[in-house]
Amino acid sequence: MTTLVISPRQRLLNRVGFYLGVLLLLWAMGRLDASRTVPAAEWTDEELGVARAYIASPVWPDPATRSLGR
């Protein structure tokens, strides 16, 4: 099924051009971001707003109680 009476060859070229454009844009954004990267030694986690990682829950859980129906 054709859309807007476009030949399959034109549709293929359009898709290839679109994906090449997306790849070019992502590559350029990656290059710009890499040039602005700050070395890790300059900023602390608190300054960057990184949350403290908890391995386990910081709250001690209540022990489970078994109800015997009494």
N, CA, C and O atoms as CSV, one atom per row, in Angstrom:
chain,resi,resn,atom,element,x,y,z
A,1,MET,N,N,0.841,-1.176,0.000
A,1,MET,CA,C,0.000,0.000,0.000
A,1,MET,C,C,0.889,1.242,0.000
A,1,MET,O,O,1.752,1.385,0.866
A,2,THR,N,N,0.690,2.112,-0.934
A,2,THR,CA,C,1.490,3.330,-1.004
A,2,THR,C,C,0.799,4.449,-0.235
A,2,THR,O,O,-0.428,4.495,-0.142
A,3,THR,N,N,1.599,5.333,0.304
A,3,THR,CA,C,1.055,6.488,1.010
A,3,THR,C,C,1.402,7.739,0.214
A,3,THR,O,O,2.559,7.949,-0.150
A,4,LEU,N,N,0.422,8.549,-0.047
A,4,LEU,CA,C,0.578,9.793,-0.798
A,4,LEU,C,C,1.198,9.561,-2.169
A,4,LEU,O,O,1.903,10.431,-2.679
A,5,VAL,N,N,0.951,8.425,-2.763
A,5,VAL,CA,C,1.402,8.071,-4.101
A,5,VAL,C,C,2.918,8.242,-4.220
A,5,VAL,O,O,3.407,8.833,-5.182
A,6,ILE,N,N,3.648,7.730,-3.251
A,6,ILE,CA,C,5.109,7.759,-3.262
A,6,ILE,C,C,5.594,6.371,-3.659
A,6,ILE,O,O,5.078,5.363,-3.176
A,7,SER,N,N,6.576,6.326,-4.530
A,7,SER,CA,C,7.092,5.025,-4.971
A,7,SER,C,C,7.874,4.375,-3.829
A,7,SER,O,O,8.375,5.071,-2.947
A,8,PRO,N,N,7.979,3.066,-3.842
A,8,PRO,CA,C,8.747,2.378,-2.800
A,8,PRO,C,C,10.203,2.843,-2.730
A,8,PRO,O,O,10.793,2.888,-1.651
A,9,ARG,N,N,10.773,3.184,-3.876
A,9,ARG,CA,C,12.163,3.670,-3.884
A,9,ARG,C,C,12.276,5.008,-3.145
A,9,ARG,O,O,13.203,5.216,-2.363
A,10,GLN,N,N,11.324,5.911,-3.403
A,10,GLN,CA,C,11.336,7.203,-2.721
A,10,GLN,C,C,11.117,7.038,-1.218
A,10,GLN,O,O,11.744,7.730,-0.417
A,11,ARG,N,N,10.226,6.120,-0.839
A,11,ARG,CA,C,9.974,5.867,0.568
A,11,ARG,C,C,11.231,5.334,1.262
A,11,ARG,O,O,11.538,5.733,2.386
A,12,LEU,N,N,11.959,4.433,0.590
A,12,LEU,CA,C,13.195,3.886,1.144
A,12,LEU,C,C,14.244,4.980,1.319
A,12,LEU,O,O,14.901,5.060,2.357
A,13,LEU,N,N,14.396,5.830,0.288
A,13,LEU,CA,C,15.354,6.929,0.390
A,13,LEU,C,C,14.969,7.893,1.515
A,13,LEU,O,O,15.837,8.412,2.218
A,14,ASN,N,N,13.669,8.129,1.681
A,14,ASN,CA,C,13.201,9.009,2.741
A,14,ASN,C,C,13.555,8.433,4.114
A,14,ASN,O,O,14.025,9.162,4.988
A,15,ARG,N,N,13.336,7.143,4.307
A,15,ARG,CA,C,13.659,6.512,5.589
A,15,ARG,C,C,15.150,6.508,5.862
A,15,ARG,O,O,15.581,6.780,6.983
A,16,VAL,N,N,15.942,6.200,4.839
A,16,VAL,CA,C,17.395,6.202,5.011
A,16,VAL,C,C,17.872,7.604,5.370
A,16,VAL,O,O,18.704,7.762,6.264
A,17,GLY,N,N,17.361,8.614,4.693
A,17,GLY,CA,C,17.731,9.992,5.006
A,17,GLY,C,C,17.321,10.401,6.406
A,17,GLY,O,O,18.069,11.085,7.105
A,18,PHE,N,N,16.136,9.984,6.816
A,18,PHE,CA,C,15.661,10.324,8.158
A,18,PHE,C,C,16.565,9.706,9.222
A,18,PHE,O,O,16.990,10.392,10.151
A,19,TYR,N,N,16.863,8.405,9.088
A,19,TYR,CA,C,17.686,7.747,10.102
A,19,TYR,C,C,19.125,8.256,10.093
A,19,TYR,O,O,19.756,8.338,11.147
A,20,LEU,N,N,19.649,8.598,8.922
A,20,LEU,CA,C,20.977,9.210,8.883
A,20,LEU,C,C,20.970,10.570,9.589
A,20,LEU,O,O,21.920,10.918,10.290
A,21,GLY,N,N,19.898,11.329,9.399
A,21,GLY,CA,C,19.778,12.613,10.088
A,21,GLY,C,C,19.699,12.449,11.593
A,21,GLY,O,O,20.309,13.217,12.336
A,22,VAL,N,N,18.944,11.445,12.050
A,22,VAL,CA,C,18.845,11.183,13.491
A,22,VAL,C,C,20.208,10.784,14.047
A,22,VAL,O,O,20.618,11.274,15.100
A,23,LEU,N,N,20.910,9.898,13.344
A,23,LEU,CA,C,22.238,9.484,13.799
A,23,LEU,C,C,23.208,10.662,13.845
A,23,LEU,O,O,23.993,10.782,14.786
A,24,LEU,N,N,23.159,11.524,12.846
A,24,LEU,CA,C,24.021,12.698,12.827
A,24,LEU,C,C,23.706,13.626,13.998
A,24,LEU,O,O,24.621,14.143,14.639
A,25,LEU,N,N,22.440,13.838,14.277
A,25,LEU,CA,C,22.043,14.690,15.390
A,25,LEU,C,C,22.487,14.103,16.729
A,25,LEU,O,O,23.009,14.828,17.576
A,26,LEU,N,N,22.286,12.800,16.931
A,26,LEU,CA,C,22.718,12.165,18.173
A,26,LEU,C,C,24.235,12.212,18.327
A,26,LEU,O,O,24.738,12.421,19.430
A,27,TRP,N,N,24.963,12.021,17.238
A,27,TRP,CA,C,26.418,12.093,17.283
A,27,TRP,C,C,26.867,13.500,17.674
A,27,TRP,O,O,27.750,13.659,18.516
A,28,ALA,N,N,26.261,14.519,17.064
A,28,ALA,CA,C,26.629,15.907,17.369
A,28,ALA,C,C,26.305,16.248,18.820
A,28,ALA,O,O,27.091,16.921,19.488
A,29,MET,N,N,25.161,15.793,19.311
A,29,MET,CA,C,24.804,16.079,20.704
A,29,MET,C,C,25.771,15.381,21.658
A,29,MET,O,O,26.135,15.942,22.691
A,30,GLY,N,N,26.188,14.162,21.320
A,30,GLY,CA,C,27.160,13.453,22.147
A,30,GLY,C,C,28.499,14.163,22.174
A,30,GLY,O,O,29.150,14.225,23.217
A,31,ARG,N,N,28.917,14.700,21.031
A,31,ARG,CA,C,30.183,15.434,20.987
A,31,ARG,C,C,30.100,16.716,21.818
A,31,ARG,O,O,31.052,17.060,22.519
A,32,LEU,N,N,28.977,17.418,21.745
A,32,LEU,CA,C,28.817,18.647,22.526
A,32,LEU,C,C,28.777,18.334,24.020
A,32,LEU,O,O,29.355,19.067,24.822
A,33,ASP,N,N,28.105,17.262,24.394
A,33,ASP,CA,C,28.012,16.897,25.803
A,33,ASP,C,C,29.365,16.457,26.340
A,33,ASP,O,O,29.704,16.772,27.481
A,34,ALA,N,N,30.142,15.739,25.545
A,34,ALA,CA,C,31.457,15.276,25.983
A,34,ALA,C,C,32.409,16.448,26.184
A,34,ALA,O,O,33.299,16.377,27.032
A,35,SER,N,N,32.241,17.516,25.427
A,35,SER,CA,C,33.133,18.667,25.568
A,35,SER,C,C,32.820,19.477,26.829
A,35,SER,O,O,33.674,20.225,27.304
A,36,ARG,N,N,31.601,19.339,27.379
A,36,ARG,CA,C,31.234,20.097,28.578
A,36,ARG,C,C,31.322,19.273,29.852
A,36,ARG,O,O,30.924,19.757,30.912
A,37,THR,N,N,31.826,18.054,29.792
A,37,THR,CA,C,31.875,17.192,30.957
A,37,THR,C,C,32.863,17.738,31.975
A,37,THR,O,O,33.992,18.093,31.637
A,38,VAL,N,N,32.421,17.801,33.233
A,38,VAL,CA,C,33.256,18.279,34.332
A,38,VAL,C,C,33.959,17.082,34.954
A,38,VAL,O,O,33.321,16.054,35.179
A,39,PRO,N,N,35.247,17.184,35.237
A,39,PRO,CA,C,35.926,16.063,35.892
A,39,PRO,C,C,35.265,15.712,37.222
A,39,PRO,O,O,34.779,16.596,37.927
A,40,ALA,N,N,35.245,14.427,37.564
A,40,ALA,CA,C,34.528,13.956,38.743
A,40,ALA,C,C,35.134,14.482,40.037
A,40,ALA,O,O,34.428,14.576,41.041
A,41,ALA,N,N,36.404,14.823,40.045
A,41,ALA,CA,C,37.058,15.261,41.281
A,41,ALA,C,C,36.619,16.663,41.707
A,41,ALA,O,O,36.831,17.043,42.858
A,42,GLU,N,N,36.017,17.433,40.810
A,42,GLU,CA,C,35.650,18.809,41.136
A,42,GLU,C,C,34.347,18.918,41.926
A,42,GLU,O,O,34.203,19.851,42.716
A,43,TRP,N,N,33.410,18.019,41.748
A,43,TRP,CA,C,32.110,18.127,42.390
A,43,TRP,C,C,31.858,16.906,43.258
A,43,TRP,O,O,32.258,15.794,42.914
A,44,THR,N,N,31.195,17.121,44.379
A,44,THR,CA,C,30.825,16.006,45.247
A,44,THR,C,C,29.412,15.547,44.895
A,44,THR,O,O,28.678,16.228,44.179
A,45,ASP,N,N,29.055,14.387,45.411
A,45,ASP,CA,C,27.710,13.868,45.152
A,45,ASP,C,C,26.641,14.788,45.731
A,45,ASP,O,O,25.588,14.968,45.120
A,46,GLU,N,N,26.893,15.367,46.893
A,46,GLU,CA,C,25.913,16.264,47.509
A,46,GLU,C,C,25.690,17.507,46.645
A,46,GLU,O,O,24.558,17.975,46.520
A,47,GLU,N,N,26.748,18.039,46.052
A,47,GLU,CA,C,26.616,19.209,45.187
A,47,GLU,C,C,25.840,18.882,43.906
A,47,GLU,O,O,25.135,19.733,43.363
A,48,LEU,N,N,25.977,17.655,43.438
A,48,LEU,CA,C,25.272,17.251,42.231
A,48,LEU,C,C,23.845,16.801,42.503
A,48,LEU,O,O,23.075,16.591,41.565
A,49,GLY,N,N,23.477,16.648,43.785
A,49,GLY,CA,C,22.128,16.238,44.134
A,49,GLY,C,C,21.899,14.746,44.034
A,49,GLY,O,O,20.773,14.300,43.813
A,50,VAL,N,N,22.967,13.967,44.196
A,50,VAL,CA,C,22.841,12.514,44.119
A,50,VAL,C,C,22.298,11.997,45.445
A,50,VAL,O,O,22.807,12.347,46.509
A,51,ALA,N,N,21.277,11.175,45.377
A,51,ALA,CA,C,20.675,10.617,46.591
A,51,ALA,C,C,21.576,9.536,47.172
A,51,ALA,O,O,22.250,8.811,46.441
A,52,ARG,N,N,21.576,9.439,48.495
A,52,ARG,CA,C,22.354,8.410,49.172
A,52,ARG,C,C,21.706,7.052,48.903
A,52,ARG,O,O,20.487,6.902,48.993
A,53,ALA,N,N,22.525,6.086,48.577
A,53,ALA,CA,C,22.010,4.742,48.281
A,53,ALA,C,C,21.841,3.958,49.573
A,53,ALA,O,O,22.747,3.898,50.404
A,54,TYR,N,N,20.676,3.364,49.727
A,54,TYR,CA,C,20.412,2.503,50.870
A,54,TYR,C,C,20.390,1.066,50.381
A,54,TYR,O,O,19.627,0.718,49.479
A,55,ILE,N,N,21.231,0.235,50.980
A,55,ILE,CA,C,21.266,-1.169,50.600
A,55,ILE,C,C,20.024,-1.868,51.137
A,55,ILE,O,O,19.424,-2.700,50.457
A,56,ALA,N,N,19.648,-1.524,52.353
A,56,ALA,CA,C,18.455,-2.084,52.969
A,56,ALA,C,C,17.588,-0.931,53.447
A,56,ALA,O,O,17.994,0.229,53.377
A,57,SER,N,N,16.418,-1.243,53.924
A,57,SER,CA,C,15.515,-0.209,54.410
A,57,SER,C,C,16.095,0.445,55.652
A,57,SER,O,O,16.568,-0.269,56.537
A,58,PRO,N,N,16.082,1.774,55.763
A,58,PRO,CA,C,16.624,2.441,56.945
A,58,PRO,C,C,15.719,2.295,58.170
A,58,PRO,O,O,16.125,2.655,59.275
A,59,VAL,N,N,14.516,1.780,57.999
A,59,VAL,CA,C,13.585,1.615,59.110
A,59,VAL,C,C,13.540,0.150,59.501
A,59,VAL,O,O,13.396,-0.726,58.648
A,60,TRP,N,N,13.664,-0.112,60.809
A,60,TRP,CA,C,13.617,-1.488,61.283
A,60,TRP,C,C,12.175,-1.987,61.194
A,60,TRP,O,O,11.277,-1.360,61.757
A,61,PRO,N,N,11.939,-3.088,60.508
A,61,PRO,CA,C,10.559,-3.561,60.360
A,61,PRO,C,C,10.022,-4.176,61.648
A,61,PRO,O,O,10.777,-4.747,62.434
A,62,ASP,N,N,8.720,-4.056,61.858
A,62,ASP,CA,C,8.090,-4.713,63.002
A,62,ASP,C,C,8.090,-6.217,62.758
A,62,ASP,O,O,7.849,-6.672,61.640
A,63,PRO,N,N,8.363,-6.984,63.810
A,63,PRO,CA,C,8.338,-8.430,63.601
A,63,PRO,C,C,6.920,-8.900,63.274
A,63,PRO,O,O,5.941,-8.366,63.796
A,64,ALA,N,N,6.830,-9.874,62.432
A,64,ALA,CA,C,5.521,-10.391,62.048
A,64,ALA,C,C,4.912,-11.139,63.222
A,64,ALA,O,O,5.602,-11.887,63.915
A,65,THR,N,N,3.627,-10.938,63.443
A,65,THR,CA,C,2.923,-11.669,64.516
A,65,THR,C,C,1.911,-12.598,63.882
A,65,THR,O,O,1.289,-12.292,62.865
A,66,ARG,N,N,1.775,-13.714,64.506
A,66,ARG,CA,C,0.869,-14.708,63.974
A,66,ARG,C,C,-0.409,-14.689,64.786
A,66,ARG,O,O,-0.391,-14.829,66.009
A,67,SER,N,N,-1.501,-14.518,64.098
A,67,SER,CA,C,-2.779,-14.503,64.777
A,67,SER,C,C,-3.333,-15.928,64.831
A,67,SER,O,O,-3.488,-16.594,63.807
A,68,LEU,N,N,-3.626,-16.376,66.056
A,68,LEU,CA,C,-4.162,-17.728,66.217
A,68,LEU,C,C,-5.680,-17.729,66.343
A,68,LEU,O,O,-6.288,-18.767,66.606
A,69,GLY,N,N,-6.273,-16.591,66.161
A,69,GLY,CA,C,-7.719,-16.512,66.244
A,69,GLY,C,C,-8.227,-16.454,67.668
A,69,GLY,O,O,-9.414,-16.695,67.889
A,70,ARG,N,N,-7.392,-16.145,68.647
A,70,ARG,CA,C,-7.820,-16.081,70.046
A,70,ARG,C,C,-8.185,-14.689,70.437
A,70,ARG,O,O,-8.569,-14.450,71.583
